[in-house]
């Protein structure tokens, strides 16, 4: 798995854990719905750290906790 896919799956996992739709998460985090929809729809595989931080802020989650998921273990090398 590559990092973009892991970020997408982590966001969907957090939505489920917090009983939020993707659109509601966007509102809570101050991110445009199109941005978050593009991330979870796989149309944006280069999410910025700033966007991840906004998601964390909206969920009262540390950035360390965001990445402390098995999804981020054994990621494929993206530059070969």
PDB file of N, CA, C and O in Angstrom, chain B, residues numbered from 101:
ATOM      1  N   UNK B 101       0.851  -1.176   0.000  1.00  0.00           N
ATOM      2  CA  UNK B 101       0.000   0.000   0.000  1.00  0.00           C
ATOM      3  C   UNK B 101       0.898   1.240   0.000  1.00  0.00           C
ATOM      4  O   UNK B 101       1.959   1.254   0.623  1.00  0.00           O
ATOM      5  N   UNK B 102       0.453   2.270  -0.706  1.00  0.00           N
ATOM      6  CA  UNK B 102       1.187   3.537  -0.725  1.00  0.00           C
ATOM      7  C   UNK B 102       0.561   4.489   0.290  1.00  0.00           C
ATOM      8  O   UNK B 102      -0.557   4.263   0.753  1.00  0.00           O
ATOM      9  N   UNK B 103       1.282   5.548   0.633  1.00  0.00           N
ATOM     10  CA  UNK B 103       0.861   6.447   1.705  1.00  0.00           C
ATOM     11  C   UNK B 103      -0.482   7.120   1.405  1.00  0.00           C
ATOM     12  O   UNK B 103      -1.289   7.295   2.319  1.00  0.00           O
ATOM     13  N   UNK B 104      -0.739   7.499   0.163  1.00  0.00           N
ATOM     14  CA  UNK B 104      -2.012   8.138  -0.174  1.00  0.00           C
ATOM     15  C   UNK B 104      -3.202   7.250   0.124  1.00  0.00           C
ATOM     16  O   UNK B 104      -4.223   7.715   0.630  1.00  0.00           O
ATOM     17  N   UNK B 105      -3.071   5.977  -0.191  1.00  0.00           N
ATOM     18  CA  UNK B 105      -4.137   5.012   0.093  1.00  0.00           C
ATOM     19  C   UNK B 105      -4.300   4.824   1.600  1.00  0.00           C
ATOM     20  O   UNK B 105      -5.423   4.710   2.091  1.00  0.00           O
ATOM     21  N   UNK B 106      -3.188   4.790   2.335  1.00  0.00           N
ATOM     22  CA  UNK B 106      -3.252   4.640   3.785  1.00  0.00           C
ATOM     23  C   UNK B 106      -3.937   5.843   4.430  1.00  0.00           C
ATOM     24  O   UNK B 106      -4.736   5.676   5.351  1.00  0.00           O
ATOM     25  N   UNK B 107      -3.632   7.053   3.956  1.00  0.00           N
ATOM     26  CA  UNK B 107      -4.276   8.261   4.491  1.00  0.00           C
ATOM     27  C   UNK B 107      -5.778   8.203   4.224  1.00  0.00           C
ATOM     28  O   UNK B 107      -6.581   8.483   5.114  1.00  0.00           O
ATOM     29  N   UNK B 108      -6.149   7.845   3.020  1.00  0.00           N
ATOM     30  CA  UNK B 108      -7.568   7.730   2.660  1.00  0.00           C
ATOM     31  C   UNK B 108      -8.290   6.746   3.581  1.00  0.00           C
ATOM     32  O   UNK B 108      -9.357   7.052   4.113  1.00  0.00           O
ATOM     33  N   UNK B 109      -7.702   5.569   3.762  1.00  0.00           N
ATOM     34  CA  UNK B 109      -8.333   4.563   4.611  1.00  0.00           C
ATOM     35  C   UNK B 109      -8.394   5.005   6.071  1.00  0.00           C
ATOM     36  O   UNK B 109      -9.360   4.707   6.774  1.00  0.00           O
ATOM     37  N   UNK B 110      -7.364   5.715   6.522  1.00  0.00           N
ATOM     38  CA  UNK B 110      -7.353   6.209   7.912  1.00  0.00           C
ATOM     39  C   UNK B 110      -8.453   7.235   8.124  1.00  0.00           C
ATOM     40  O   UNK B 110      -9.114   7.227   9.162  1.00  0.00           O
ATOM     41  N   UNK B 111      -8.659   8.123   7.149  1.00  0.00           N
ATOM     42  CA  UNK B 111      -9.731   9.119   7.257  1.00  0.00           C
ATOM     43  C   UNK B 111     -11.083   8.413   7.315  1.00  0.00           C
ATOM     44  O   UNK B 111     -11.928   8.761   8.140  1.00  0.00           O
ATOM     45  N   UNK B 112     -11.290   7.439   6.459  1.00  0.00           N
ATOM     46  CA  UNK B 112     -12.561   6.703   6.475  1.00  0.00           C
ATOM     47  C   UNK B 112     -12.753   5.956   7.792  1.00  0.00           C
ATOM     48  O   UNK B 112     -13.866   5.882   8.312  1.00  0.00           O
ATOM     49  N   UNK B 113     -11.677   5.409   8.323  1.00  0.00           N
ATOM     50  CA  UNK B 113     -11.715   4.719   9.617  1.00  0.00           C
ATOM     51  C   UNK B 113     -12.111   5.689  10.730  1.00  0.00           C
ATOM     52  O   UNK B 113     -12.935   5.359  11.583  1.00  0.00           O
ATOM     53  N   UNK B 114     -11.524   6.882  10.718  1.00  0.00           N
ATOM     54  CA  UNK B 114     -11.844   7.881  11.740  1.00  0.00           C
ATOM     55  C   UNK B 114     -13.281   8.386  11.609  1.00  0.00           C
ATOM     56  O   UNK B 114     -13.937   8.658  12.614  1.00  0.00           O
ATOM     57  N   UNK B 115     -13.766   8.509  10.386  1.00  0.00           N
ATOM     58  CA  UNK B 115     -15.172   8.897  10.181  1.00  0.00           C
ATOM     59  C   UNK B 115     -16.086   7.863  10.821  1.00  0.00           C
ATOM     60  O   UNK B 115     -17.045   8.210  11.511  1.00  0.00           O
ATOM     61  N   UNK B 116     -15.782   6.594  10.589  1.00  0.00           N
ATOM     62  CA  UNK B 116     -16.609   5.522  11.146  1.00  0.00           C
ATOM     63  C   UNK B 116     -16.554   5.530  12.674  1.00  0.00           C
ATOM     64  O   UNK B 116     -17.586   5.421  13.336  1.00  0.00           O
ATOM     65  N   UNK B 117     -15.353   5.658  13.230  1.00  0.00           N
ATOM     66  CA  UNK B 117     -15.184   5.672  14.685  1.00  0.00           C
ATOM     67  C   UNK B 117     -15.933   6.832  15.339  1.00  0.00           C
ATOM     68  O   UNK B 117     -16.449   6.701  16.449  1.00  0.00           O
ATOM     69  N   UNK B 118     -15.989   7.962  14.645  1.00  0.00           N
ATOM     70  CA  UNK B 118     -16.608   9.161  15.203  1.00  0.00           C
ATOM     71  C   UNK B 118     -18.031   9.392  14.705  1.00  0.00           C
ATOM     72  O   UNK B 118     -18.630  10.434  14.969  1.00  0.00           O
ATOM     73  N   UNK B 119     -18.561   8.415  13.985  1.00  0.00           N
ATOM     74  CA  UNK B 119     -19.934   8.478  13.461  1.00  0.00           C
ATOM     75  C   UNK B 119     -20.160   9.753  12.643  1.00  0.00           C
ATOM     76  O   UNK B 119     -21.147  10.465  12.827  1.00  0.00           O
ATOM     77  N   UNK B 120     -19.211  10.019  11.732  1.00  0.00           N
ATOM     78  CA  UNK B 120     -19.282  11.208  10.881  1.00  0.00           C
ATOM     79  C   UNK B 120     -19.279  10.804   9.413  1.00  0.00           C
ATOM     80  O   UNK B 120     -18.619   9.838   9.027  1.00  0.00           O
ATOM     81  N   UNK B 121     -20.011  11.539   8.609  1.00  0.00           N
ATOM     82  CA  UNK B 121     -19.876  11.390   7.168  1.00  0.00           C
ATOM     83  C   UNK B 121     -18.633  12.161   6.745  1.00  0.00           C
ATOM     84  O   UNK B 121     -18.114  12.979   7.504  1.00  0.00           O
ATOM     85  N   UNK B 122     -18.169  11.903   5.557  1.00  0.00           N
ATOM     86  CA  UNK B 122     -17.020  12.635   5.031  1.00  0.00           C
ATOM     87  C   UNK B 122     -17.348  14.125   4.939  1.00  0.00           C
ATOM     88  O   UNK B 122     -16.517  14.972   5.268  1.00  0.00           O
ATOM     89  N   UNK B 123     -18.557  14.435   4.494  1.00  0.00           N
ATOM     90  CA  UNK B 123     -18.951  15.853   4.389  1.00  0.00           C
ATOM     91  C   UNK B 123     -19.001  16.522   5.754  1.00  0.00           C
ATOM     92  O   UNK B 123     -18.592  17.675   5.888  1.00  0.00           O
ATOM     93  N   UNK B 124     -19.490  15.828   6.757  1.00  0.00           N
ATOM     94  CA  UNK B 124     -19.543  16.403   8.106  1.00  0.00           C
ATOM     95  C   UNK B 124     -18.134  16.598   8.653  1.00  0.00           C
ATOM     96  O   UNK B 124     -17.850  17.606   9.301  1.00  0.00           O
ATOM     97  N   UNK B 125     -17.250  15.630   8.391  1.00  0.00           N
ATOM     98  CA  UNK B 125     -15.862  15.765   8.834  1.00  0.00           C
ATOM     99  C   UNK B 125     -15.228  16.999   8.197  1.00  0.00           C
ATOM    100  O   UNK B 125     -14.514  17.743   8.870  1.00  0.00           O
ATOM    101  N   UNK B 126     -15.479  17.220   6.918  1.00  0.00           N
ATOM    102  CA  UNK B 126     -14.935  18.396   6.241  1.00  0.00           C
ATOM    103  C   UNK B 126     -15.385  19.673   6.941  1.00  0.00           C
ATOM    104  O   UNK B 126     -14.583  20.580   7.163  1.00  0.00           O
ATOM    105  N   UNK B 127     -16.664  19.742   7.286  1.00  0.00           N
ATOM    106  CA  UNK B 127     -17.201  20.924   7.966  1.00  0.00           C
ATOM    107  C   UNK B 127     -16.550  21.117   9.320  1.00  0.00           C
ATOM    108  O   UNK B 127     -16.141  22.226   9.664  1.00  0.00           O
ATOM    109  N   UNK B 128     -16.451  20.049  10.084  1.00  0.00           N
ATOM    110  CA  UNK B 128     -15.866  20.100  11.431  1.00  0.00           C
ATOM    111  C   UNK B 128     -14.400  20.546  11.376  1.00  0.00           C
ATOM    112  O   UNK B 128     -13.923  21.242  12.273  1.00  0.00           O
ATOM    113  N   UNK B 129     -13.699  20.143  10.326  1.00  0.00           N
ATOM    114  CA  UNK B 129     -12.265  20.406  10.231  1.00  0.00           C
ATOM    115  C   UNK B 129     -11.922  21.684   9.478  1.00  0.00           C
ATOM    116  O   UNK B 129     -10.760  22.089   9.444  1.00  0.00           O
ATOM    117  N   UNK B 130     -12.912  22.319   8.878  1.00  0.00           N
ATOM    118  CA  UNK B 130     -12.643  23.525   8.115  1.00  0.00           C
ATOM    119  C   UNK B 130     -11.956  23.258   6.789  1.00  0.00           C
ATOM    120  O   UNK B 130     -11.195  24.088   6.292  1.00  0.00           O
ATOM    121  N   UNK B 131     -12.229  22.101   6.225  1.00  0.00           N
ATOM    122  CA  UNK B 131     -11.682  21.709   4.924  1.00  0.00           C
ATOM    123  C   UNK B 131     -12.839  21.720   3.937  1.00  0.00           C
ATOM    124  O   UNK B 131     -13.964  21.370   4.295  1.00  0.00           O
ATOM    125  N   UNK B 132     -12.576  22.114   2.718  1.00  0.00           N
ATOM    126  CA  UNK B 132     -13.673  22.077   1.754  1.00  0.00           C
ATOM    127  C   UNK B 132     -14.097  20.637   1.512  1.00  0.00           C
ATOM    128  O   UNK B 132     -13.283  19.714   1.542  1.00  0.00           O
ATOM    129  N   UNK B 133     -15.382  20.472   1.273  1.00  0.00           N
ATOM    130  CA  UNK B 133     -15.906  19.132   1.030  1.00  0.00           C
ATOM    131  C   UNK B 133     -15.278  18.515  -0.210  1.00  0.00           C
ATOM    132  O   UNK B 133     -15.046  17.306  -0.256  1.00  0.00           O
ATOM    133  N   UNK B 134     -15.001  19.341  -1.216  1.00  0.00           N
ATOM    134  CA  UNK B 134     -14.391  18.796  -2.435  1.00  0.00           C
ATOM    135  C   UNK B 134     -12.980  18.268  -2.161  1.00  0.00           C
ATOM    136  O   UNK B 134     -12.582  17.242  -2.714  1.00  0.00           O
ATOM    137  N   UNK B 135     -12.236  18.960  -1.319  1.00  0.00           N
ATOM    138  CA  UNK B 135     -10.885  18.490  -0.978  1.00  0.00           C
ATOM    139  C   UNK B 135     -10.938  17.140  -0.299  1.00  0.00           C
ATOM    140  O   UNK B 135     -10.227  16.214  -0.690  1.00  0.00           O
ATOM    141  N   UNK B 136     -11.775  17.022   0.713  1.00  0.00           N
ATOM    142  CA  UNK B 136     -11.854  15.763   1.443  1.00  0.00           C
ATOM    143  C   UNK B 136     -12.452  14.654   0.570  1.00  0.00           C
ATOM    144  O   UNK B 136     -12.023  13.503   0.653  1.00  0.00           O
ATOM    145  N   UNK B 137     -13.423  14.988  -0.250  1.00  0.00           N
ATOM    146  CA  UNK B 137     -14.006  13.997  -1.168  1.00  0.00           C
ATOM    147  C   UNK B 137     -12.966  13.503  -2.171  1.00  0.00           C
ATOM    148  O   UNK B 137     -12.941  12.321  -2.515  1.00  0.00           O
ATOM    149  N   UNK B 138     -12.112  14.410  -2.636  1.00  0.00           N
ATOM    150  CA  UNK B 138     -11.051  14.002  -3.561  1.00  0.00           C
ATOM    151  C   UNK B 138     -10.044  13.072  -2.897  1.00  0.00           C
ATOM    152  O   UNK B 138      -9.529  12.151  -3.532  1.00  0.00           O
ATOM    153  N   UNK B 139      -9.767  13.311  -1.625  1.00  0.00           N
ATOM    154  CA  UNK B 139      -8.824  12.451  -0.896  1.00  0.00           C
ATOM    155  C   UNK B 139      -9.422  11.060  -0.726  1.00  0.00           C
ATOM    156  O   UNK B 139      -8.786  10.064  -1.071  1.00  0.00           O
ATOM    157  N   UNK B 140     -10.631  10.986  -0.201  1.00  0.00           N
ATOM    158  CA  UNK B 140     -11.223   9.667   0.068  1.00  0.00           C
ATOM    159  C   UNK B 140     -11.708   8.983  -1.206  1.00  0.00           C
ATOM    160  O   UNK B 140     -11.918   7.770  -1.219  1.00  0.00           O
ATOM    161  N   UNK B 141     -11.885   9.748  -2.266  1.00  0.00           N
ATOM    162  CA  UNK B 141     -12.264   9.158  -3.545  1.00  0.00           C
ATOM    163  C   UNK B 141     -11.074   8.689  -4.361  1.00  0.00           C
ATOM    164  O   UNK B 141     -11.242   8.128  -5.444  1.00  0.00           O
ATOM    165  N   UNK B 142      -9.871   8.915  -3.848  1.00  0.00           N
ATOM    166  CA  UNK B 142      -8.667   8.474  -4.525  1.00  0.00           C
ATOM    167  C   UNK B 142      -8.205   9.379  -5.655  1.00  0.00           C
ATOM    168  O   UNK B 142      -7.300   9.020  -6.408  1.00  0.00           O
ATOM    169  N   UNK B 143      -8.818  10.549  -5.781  1.00  0.00           N
ATOM    170  CA  UNK B 143      -8.427  11.473  -6.838  1.00  0.00           C
ATOM    171  C   UNK B 143      -7.275  12.382  -6.398  1.00  0.00           C
ATOM    172  O   UNK B 143      -6.693  13.087  -7.222  1.00  0.00           O
ATOM    173  N   UNK B 144      -6.949  12.368  -5.117  1.00  0.00           N
ATOM    174  CA  UNK B 144      -5.843  13.157  -4.582  1.00  0.00           C
ATOM    175  C   UNK B 144      -5.010  12.231  -3.710  1.00  0.00           C
ATOM    176  O   UNK B 144      -5.402  11.894  -2.593  1.00  0.00           O
ATOM    177  N   UNK B 145      -3.866  11.826  -4.226  1.00  0.00           N
ATOM    178  CA  UNK B 145      -2.999  10.914  -3.478  1.00  0.00           C
ATOM    179  C   UNK B 145      -1.816  11.623  -2.837  1.00  0.00           C
ATOM    180  O   UNK B 145      -0.884  10.971  -2.366  1.00  0.00           O
ATOM    181  N   UNK B 146      -1.844  12.940  -2.815  1.00  0.00           N
ATOM    182  CA  UNK B 146      -0.731  13.687  -2.227  1.00  0.00           C
ATOM    183  C   UNK B 146      -1.253  14.687  -1.199  1.00  0.00           C
ATOM    184  O   UNK B 146      -0.999  15.887  -1.295  1.00  0.00           O
ATOM    185  N   UNK B 147      -1.971  14.183  -0.236  1.00  0.00           N
ATOM    186  CA  UNK B 147      -2.519  15.008   0.832  1.00  0.00           C
ATOM    187  C   UNK B 147      -1.400  15.705   1.588  1.00  0.00           C
ATOM    188  O   UNK B 147      -0.377  15.091   1.890  1.00  0.00           O
ATOM    189  N   UNK B 148      -1.584  16.977   1.894  1.00  0.00           N
ATOM    190  CA  UNK B 148      -0.544  17.708   2.614  1.00  0.00           C
ATOM    191  C   UNK B 148      -0.624  17.427   4.108  1.00  0.00           C
ATOM    192  O   UNK B 148      -1.660  17.015   4.630  1.00  0.00           O
ATOM    193  N   UNK B 149       0.483  17.659   4.771  1.00  0.00           N
ATOM    194  CA  UNK B 149       0.523  17.518   6.224  1.00  0.00           C
ATOM    195  C   UNK B 149      -0.417  18.539   6.861  1.00  0.00           C
ATOM    196  O   UNK B 149      -1.029  18.259   7.891  1.00  0.00           O
ATOM    197  N   UNK B 150      -0.534  19.718   6.254  1.00  0.00           N
ATOM    198  CA  UNK B 150      -1.434  20.745   6.785  1.00  0.00           C
ATOM    199  C   UNK B 150      -2.885  20.255   6.772  1.00  0.00           C
ATOM    200  O   UNK B 150      -3.634  20.524   7.711  1.00  0.00           O
ATOM    201  N   UNK B 151      -3.281  19.546   5.730  1.00  0.00           N
ATOM    202  CA  UNK B 151      -4.641  19.002   5.668  1.00  0.00           C
ATOM    203  C   UNK B 151      -4.833  17.923   6.723  1.00  0.00           C
ATOM    204  O   UNK B 151      -5.870  17.884   7.386  1.00  0.00           O
ATOM    205  N   UNK B 152      -3.851  17.050   6.884  1.00  0.00           N
ATOM    206  CA  UNK B 152      -3.928  16.018   7.926  1.00  0.00           C
ATOM    207  C   UNK B 152      -4.028  16.686   9.295  1.00  0.00           C
ATOM    208  O   UNK B 152      -4.780  16.223  10.153  1.00  0.00           O
ATOM    209  N   UNK B 153      -3.278  17.772   9.510  1.00  0.00           N
ATOM    210  CA  UNK B 153      -3.331  18.485  10.791  1.00  0.00           C
ATOM    211  C   UNK B 153      -4.716  19.062  11.039  1.00  0.00           C
ATOM    212  O   UNK B 153      -5.205  19.016  12.168  1.00  0.00           O
ATOM    213  N   UNK B 154      -5.361  19.605  10.011  1.00  0.00           N
ATOM    214  CA  UNK B 154      -6.722  20.134  10.162  1.00  0.00           C
ATOM    215  C   UNK B 154      -7.698  19.029  10.540  1.00  0.00           C
ATOM    216  O   UNK B 154      -8.588  19.238  11.364  1.00  0.00           O
ATOM    217  N   UNK B 155      -7.536  17.865   9.945  1.00  0.00           N
ATOM    218  CA  UNK B 155      -8.390  16.719  10.296  1.00  0.00           C
ATOM    219  C   UNK B 155      -8.172  16.360  11.759  1.00  0.00           C
ATOM    220  O   UNK B 155      -9.128  16.139  12.503  1.00  0.00           O
ATOM    221  N   UNK B 156      -6.913  16.303  12.164  1.00  0.00           N
ATOM    222  CA  UNK B 156      -6.588  15.990  13.561  1.00  0.00           C
ATOM    223  C   UNK B 156      -7.169  17.026  14.513  1.00  0.00           C
ATOM    224  O   UNK B 156      -7.730  16.674  15.551  1.00  0.00           O
ATOM    225  N   UNK B 157      -7.038  18.301  14.164  1.00  0.00           N
ATOM    226  CA  UNK B 157      -7.572  19.370  15.012  1.00  0.00           C
ATOM    227  C   UNK B 157      -9.086  19.231  15.159  1.00  0.00           C
ATOM    228  O   UNK B 157      -9.625  19.372  16.257  1.00  0.00           O
ATOM    229  N   UNK B 158      -9.761  18.957  14.056  1.00  0.00           N
ATOM    230  CA  UNK B 158     -11.216  18.820  14.091  1.00  0.00           C
ATOM    231  C   UNK B 158     -11.689  17.639  14.919  1.00  0.00           C
ATOM    232  O   UNK B 158     -12.790  17.655  15.470  1.00  0.00           O
ATOM    233  N   UNK B 159     -10.852  16.618  15.003  1.00  0.00           N
ATOM    234  CA  UNK B 159     -11.215  15.416  15.765  1.00  0.00           C
ATOM    235  C   UNK B 159     -10.566  15.373  17.145  1.00  0.00           C
ATOM    236  O   UNK B 159     -10.690  14.375  17.856  1.00  0.00           O
ATOM    237  N   UNK B 160      -9.872  16.453  17.533  1.00  0.00           N
ATOM    238  CA  UNK B 160      -9.126  16.480  18.804  1.00  0.00           C
ATOM    239  C   UNK B 160      -8.190  15.278  18.911  1.00  0.00           C
ATOM    240  O   UNK B 160      -8.161  14.566  19.915  1.00  0.00           O
ATOM    241  N   UNK B 161      -7.438  15.084  17.849  1.00  0.00           N
ATOM    242  CA  UNK B 161      -6.538  13.943  17.723  1.00  0.00           C
ATOM    243  C   UNK B 161      -5.149  14.493  17.432  1.00  0.00           C
ATOM    244  O   UNK B 161      -5.011  15.448  16.668  1.00  0.00           O
ATOM    245  N   UNK B 162      -4.134  13.913  18.022  1.00  0.00           N
ATOM    246  CA  UNK B 162      -2.778  14.366  17.703  1.00  0.00           C
ATOM    247  C   UNK B 162      -2.366  13.777  16.350  1.00  0.00           C
ATOM    248  O   UNK B 162      -2.875  12.742  15.919  1.00  0.00           O
ATOM    249  N   UNK B 163      -1.454  14.453  15.713  1.00  0.00           N
ATOM    250  CA  UNK B 163      -0.977  13.947  14.428  1.00  0.00           C
ATOM    251  C   UNK B 163      -0.266  12.603  14.615  1.00  0.00           C
ATOM    252  O   UNK B 163      -0.273  11.754  13.723  1.00  0.00           O
ATOM    253  N   UNK B 164       0.345  12.429  15.784  1.00  0.00           N
ATOM    254  CA  UNK B 164       0.988  11.141  16.085  1.00  0.00           C
ATOM    255  C   UNK B 164      -0.060  10.039  16.141  1.00  0.00           C
ATOM    256  O   UNK B 164       0.167   8.935  15.647  1.00  0.00           O
ATOM    257  N   UNK B 165      -1.208  10.339  16.744  1.00  0.00           N
ATOM    258  CA  UNK B 165      -2.273   9.334  16.814  1.00  0.00           C
ATOM    259  C   UNK B 165      -2.851   9.026  15.436  1.00  0.00           C
ATOM    260  O   UNK B 165      -3.252   7.895  15.163  1.00  0.00           O
ATOM    261  N   UNK B 166      -2.891  10.037  14.569  1.00  0.00           N
ATOM    262  CA  UNK B 166      -3.385   9.798  13.213  1.00  0.00           C
ATOM    263  C   UNK B 166      -2.527   8.738  12.525  1.00  0.00           C
ATOM    264  O   UNK B 166      -3.045   7.809  11.906  1.00  0.00           O
ATOM    265  N   UNK B 167      -1.212   8.894  12.643  1.00  0.00           N
ATOM    266  CA  UNK B 167      -0.302   7.977  11.957  1.00  0.00           C
ATOM    267  C   UNK B 167       0.015   6.715  12.760  1.00  0.00           C
ATOM    268  O   UNK B 167       0.687   5.816  12.254  1.00  0.00           O
ATOM    269  N   UNK B 168      -0.460   6.637  14.009  1.00  0.00           N
ATOM    270  CA  UNK B 168      -0.236   5.443  14.832  1.00  0.00           C
ATOM    271  C   UNK B 168      -1.298   4.405  14.503  1.00  0.00           C
ATOM    272  O   UNK B 168      -2.126   4.051  15.343  1.00  0.00           O
ATOM    273  N   UNK B 169      -1.261   3.934  13.296  1.00  0.00           N
ATOM    274  CA  UNK B 169      -2.229   2.959  12.809  1.00  0.00           C
ATOM    275  C   UNK B 169      -1.475   1.902  12.014  1.00  0.00           C
ATOM    276  O   UNK B 169      -0.498   2.215  11.334  1.00  0.00           O
ATOM    277  N   UNK B 170      -1.915   0.676  12.095  1.00  0.00           N
ATOM    278  CA  UNK B 170      -1.273  -0.380  11.300  1.00  0.00           C
ATOM    279  C   UNK B 170      -1.294  -0.090   9.796  1.00  0.00           C
ATOM    280  O   UNK B 170      -0.514  -0.668   9.039  1.00  0.00           O
ATOM    281  N   UNK B 171      -2.183   0.802   9.367  1.00  0.00           N
ATOM    282  CA  UNK B 171      -2.243   1.156   7.947  1.00  0.00           C
ATOM    283  C   UNK B 171      -0.927   1.746   7.441  1.00  0.00           C
ATOM    284  O   UNK B 171      -0.608   1.638   6.257  1.00  0.00           O
ATOM    285  N   UNK B 172      -0.169   2.366   8.337  1.00  0.00           N
ATOM    286  CA  UNK B 172       1.064   3.033   7.933  1.00  0.00           C
ATOM    287  C   UNK B 172       2.306   2.159   8.114  1.00  0.00           C
ATOM    288  O   UNK B 172       3.432   2.618   7.919  1.00  0.00           O
ATOM    289  N   UNK B 173       2.093   0.916   8.484  1.00  0.00           N
ATOM    290  CA  UNK B 173       3.210  -0.023   8.593  1.00  0.00           C
ATOM    291  C   UNK B 173       3.431  -0.677   7.234  1.00  0.00           C
ATOM    292  O   UNK B 173       2.472  -0.978   6.523  1.00  0.00           O
ATOM    293  N   UNK B 174       4.656  -0.890   6.884  1.00  0.00           N
ATOM    294  CA  UNK B 174       5.019  -1.604   5.659  1.00  0.00           C
ATOM    295  C   UNK B 174       4.487  -0.938   4.396  1.00  0.00           C
ATOM    296  O   UNK B 174       4.024  -1.623   3.484  1.00  0.00           O
ATOM    297  N   UNK B 175       4.549   0.393   4.333  1.00  0.00           N
ATOM    298  CA  UNK B 175       4.152   1.102   3.115  1.00  0.00           C
ATOM    299  C   UNK B 175       5.161   0.818   2.006  1.00  0.00           C
ATOM    300  O   UNK B 175       6.350   0.626   2.260  1.00  0.00           O
ATOM    301  N   UNK B 176       4.665   0.798   0.785  1.00  0.00           N
ATOM    302  CA  UNK B 176       5.538   0.592  -0.365  1.00  0.00           C
ATOM    303  C   UNK B 176       6.411   1.814  -0.577  1.00  0.00           C
ATOM    304  O   UNK B 176       5.985   2.942  -0.327  1.00  0.00           O
ATOM    305  N   UNK B 177       7.614   1.592  -1.032  1.00  0.00           N
ATOM    306  CA  UNK B 177       8.496   2.697  -1.391  1.00  0.00           C
ATOM    307  C   UNK B 177       7.926   3.336  -2.650  1.00  0.00           C
ATOM    308  O   UNK B 177       7.621   2.636  -3.615  1.00  0.00           O
ATOM    309  N   UNK B 178       7.779   4.656  -2.650  1.00  0.00           N
ATOM    310  CA  UNK B 178       7.157   5.327  -3.780  1.00  0.00           C
ATOM    311  C   UNK B 178       8.169   5.789  -4.816  1.00  0.00           C
ATOM    312  O   UNK B 178       7.800   6.006  -5.970  1.00  0.00           O
ATOM    313  N   UNK B 179       9.424   5.945  -4.442  1.00  0.00           N
ATOM    314  CA  UNK B 179      10.482   6.289  -5.392  1.00  0.00           C
ATOM    315  C   UNK B 179      11.355   5.074  -5.527  1.00  0.00           C
ATOM    316  O   UNK B 179      11.926   4.588  -4.551  1.00  0.00           O
ATOM    317  N   UNK B 180      11.455   4.587  -6.741  1.00  0.00           N
ATOM    318  CA  UNK B 180      12.230   3.349  -6.957  1.00  0.00           C
ATOM    319  C   UNK B 180      13.385   3.613  -7.880  1.00  0.00           C
ATOM    320  O   UNK B 180      14.153   2.701  -8.184  1.00  0.00           O
TER     321      UNK B 180
END
